[in-house]
Amino acid sequence: PEESEYMAISVSNQSSLGKIKLTASFKDYENLILWQPSESFKYIPINVSSAERTSYNLQYLKEFARVQMQLTYNLYDSLDRDIDKKLLYVPDSSASLLLTYKQNISTHYSLNYKLTGNRILQYGSDWADQINDKAFRLVSFGFSKNISLGSDQNIIKVNLTIDNLLDEEYISTIGYPEPDRSMNLTVEYKL
């Protein structure tokens, strides 16, 4: 079975400039299971007897009268001690920017930008070279509206989300492309 030890240290500060939070986390693994494609691109488990992952995270949150901005930036340092390489699928870095606009008490808009850095998707072997994947960016849009039907308790909630707004092609694992642009509309009636 996989075993891991985890430790995190976090410092935060809130002032008129906004809320800032810095976190460092350390994870040590024994018998970590990773999945890697075989020659026929069937994913097989590989055992990493010893590995580590260190993450540094910066979060910034600022609220204005109608706009809320949240910025997150992560740096990752990982190591498969068995082969002295970075762990599969762990990016060098990632970032996100979330902007939320409150038009009024019942209408909100959001825009989310996510960046995932370079990653190793497959280690080199006798039958294949190492495969690295380049960074990719995703943009999502959200809209929510509460519609009152006469009383405060009878409310229709409408939520629309559009993921991968710019229809970027990307993969998280070899042979498995991620979804193109997708839309999700939810209508909820509260009695």
Secondary structure, 3 states (H helix, E strand, C coil): CCEEEEEEEEEEEEECCEEEEEEEEEEEEEEEEEEEECCCCCEEEEEEEEEEEEEEEEEEEEECCCEEEEEEEEEEEEEECCCCECCCCCCCEEEEEEEEEEEECCEEEEEEEEEECCEEEECCCCCCCCEEECCEEEEEEEEEEEEECCCCCCEEEEEEEEECCCCCCCEEECCEECCCCEEEEEEEEEC
